[in-house]
Amino acid sequence: MSPAPVPPTLGLGPIRQNGYVVQDMDAALHHWTAVLGVGPFYLVEKVELDWFSCGESRVVPDLTIALGNSGVLQIELICQHDDAPSMYTGMLAGMGEGLHHVAYWSTDYQAHHDRLLTAGYRVGQEGQVGGSAGRFVYYDTDGPAGSLLELSDVSGPKGAFFEHIREANEDWDGSRPVRRIS
C-alpha cells in the first residue's frame, strides 16, 4: 500500500507564533514566566480593534492579549472577556484552554491570503488592529485544537513591535516579567 501523498507546503516560511486561549490571564502569565521562563510578556488589557468579524458576525470582542518570545517563537496568550462570537470562545466552549493556532507572518499579506483562499482554506475570523498593516485572518481548518492557522500582516508598526518583543527576550534576566501596554 502506498503512503498518502504529502500536500505541498504553504510557502509561508516558518511558523512564527503559537497562540493559546486562556481563561485566567494572570495565572497564564505566571505559568509562562515563572514556571516556563518565557518572557518578558507585553500585556494589552484592552485590544483596540479597527474591525473584527467571525463568520457572518461583525463584532468587537473584549480581548486581553499578552505577547512574549521563547527564542524566535512568539507566544500569544488570548483571554476573551465577553461572549461575542469568535474562534476563541468557540474553542473554550468545545475544548477548553490550550493551543489555539499557529501563525505565519507576512509582509506580502494579500498575496499570501489569496494563495490560501485559492488552496481551499476558509476564513473563520479576521480583523485589523492599528491600521491596514495590522490585518490578520484565521482559517478554519476543521482540525483538532491548535491546528488553526493565522496569517498576520507584519509590514507596518505591528512588525516593528513584534521585533521589539523578540529583542527583549534575547537578554531578559527575569525582571519585569509583565510589561503593560496602554
Secondary structure as GFF3:
##gff-version 3
##sequence-region A 1 182
A	DSSP	beta_strand	17	21	.	.	.	ID=ss1
A	DSSP	alpha_helix	25	30	.	.	.	ID=ss2
A	DSSP	pi_helix	31	35	.	.	.	ID=ss3
A	DSSP	beta_strand	41	44	.	.	.	ID=ss4
A	DSSP	beta_strand	51	54	.	.	.	ID=ss5
A	DSSP	beta_strand	57	58	.	.	.	ID=ss6
A	DSSP	beta_strand	63	70	.	.	.	ID=ss7
A	DSSP	beta_strand	73	80	.	.	.	ID=ss8
A	DSSP	alpha_helix	87	94	.	.	.	ID=ss9
A	DSSP	beta_strand	98	106	.	.	.	ID=ss10
A	DSSP	alpha_helix	109	118	.	.	.	ID=ss11
A	DSSP	beta_strand	122	128	.	.	.	ID=ss12
A	DSSP	three_ten_helix	132	134	.	.	.	ID=ss13
A	DSSP	beta_strand	135	140	.	.	.	ID=ss14
A	DSSP	beta_strand	148	153	.	.	.	ID=ss15
A	DSSP	alpha_helix	157	170	.	.	.	ID=ss16
A	DSSP	beta_strand	178	181	.	.	.	ID=ss17
###
